[in-house]
Amino acid sequence: MDMEQTHPVLGGKAYIYRRPDSQFWQCAAYHKGYNYRISTKETFMHEAIRVAEDWYFDLRGQASVGKLQPPAQKEITFQQVADQFIKEYSVITEGQRSPRWVEGHLGRLRVHILPFLGKLPVSEVTGAKVQEYRVFRMTPKEEKNPNAKDNRPFKNTLPAPKTLHNEIVTLRQVLKTAVRHGWITSVPDLSMPYRLSGKVSHRPWFSPAEYNQLYKATRNNAKTASTKFKWAAEQLHDYVLFMGNTGLRPDEAKNLQHRDIEIVEDAATGERILVIEVRGKRGVGYCKSTAGAVRPYERLLARAKPKKDGQGNDEYPQLSDHVFPGSHVKMFDNLLDREGLKNDRDGKARTSYSLRHTYICMRLLEGADIYQVAKNCRTSVEMIEKHYAAHLKNTLDAAAINVKRTGYSLAKNN
């Protein structure tokens, strides 16, 4: 059986080929993700090579001035770019991004983005098309629920702004992959139209009076808890005090082990504090607690976890054990509901993250240096000024604001 004949042109930048059922040579070249080809209309190889060389130089000339149109039927699709992104992203970010974050990108692509954009050529994924996608996602849909006995529709819920934002982030990452591979020249404008500057609001926290109410409630809860929940209630009480005096993020506290904590006497204040090696989303950092964290930690260190079956010796914490094994979310939420502390005055729900916000606000209220607070909390001064300091009256210097100069007082006219 005759085979297709091929021959490189210009050192392999292009090539000519002839199929067994044709007398004419074809020429082809690959440029920025697209395979261009024409017929040379020549039967002799040397003539076909000359035509292919002229055609290739003309092709590059059109590309250099931006007049080269990609062959629509051969253009790579958004689905193919997404497949390339998935292959690259999971390898390149190994150890730098959590598996859950990577899975989030995959899930958003599979469930929402690819069904809407997957079949389109990647060059057609424009800012206007992305706006269509936003409108599609924000439009209520009535779909039948196949699992319901009476064929009721699914619950009509629209995505939260943060959810839609994350989907656009994933979409942008895919388009950046297409740019890197030369499949498109640039990422289109994906910004949200018709949108004013977003309101900067403060993070939900516990005021000094509310925090005092909270830890008294957890202490009373620990005293009155049944034997079954005694250990968990005591852990929750110390968790609230520990978090409110260290400013750790919940994920940092979850990763915390006893070998990461050292009780030291601070030379500057003469108080006993905790020096903590923190491992979280910002890598490894350090934190120095207030004196109020020492006693709760000593209780945590001395508290044995009872056996579930009631048999055998209780287990005391070891250096490699986590400081807060298990989860306190349900008990903490129930206690907030009982105390009327679940939502702040703006209706924002408080969580365990609010204890970190409380720590930062307390330090600022007491006059701590904002740079040192940011450094101790492994965040930036800009983040603290944006989300915390803006609503704290103690951060305003009345002496600097109420400057009085002779002859400029407004009161003289009254």
Summary of the structure (lengths in Angstrom):
residues: 414
radius of gyration: 32.2
end to end distance: 108.1
largest distance: 108.1
contacts: 1050
relative contact order: 0.07
helix: 48%
strand: 13%
